[in-house]
């Protein structure tokens, strides 16, 4: 029986009920710009899930529990993951001209496990927001933290490569969850040449009203 990653279950079924939730999943995003003959043709994003959510997601993906994602496991994950993330536009907006747009088609997709972890965020309360005055129904509560991985923290990593509609000299990409259920932050140290990182002027999550968290935007331009 195929089992979706926990993230997809959250996004598909829990997001509307958790509109007031603090980020439960933290992702470090790496952006790569792919160019040919002086123009960008693709943009690739890599999601490194925090160790806590990784340990919730890895078991249903790594069915044989060997610490790796086999070709069969990869095929099943891709088959389940891309349609679900596609419902949310991959939480990504591109811009290669006058206005932002969702990726026009599904990206190429792969996944692996970083062991030991390459991304370990600062401690945060991943269950904050589940009780905002009234008890959260049991079936909507975030799962309790799993038992730590024996060998230490590790990351589940998704890699998605999007094709731009046409080769361009400049583009920008913004990836975020408006509900702030998933917090996505770009790793500045991983920025490719000719790309800059800033905060988007309008895209934001607002867990606490009046305290917005503006989305990261990566802009790349060929010289």
Helices and strands as residue ranges (DSSP letters): H 6-9, I 10-14, G 15-18, E 25-36, E 39-49, H 51-61, H 71-86, G 89-91, E 92-95, E 108-114, G 138-140, E 155-168, E 170-175, E 182-186, G 188-190, E 195-208, E 211-221
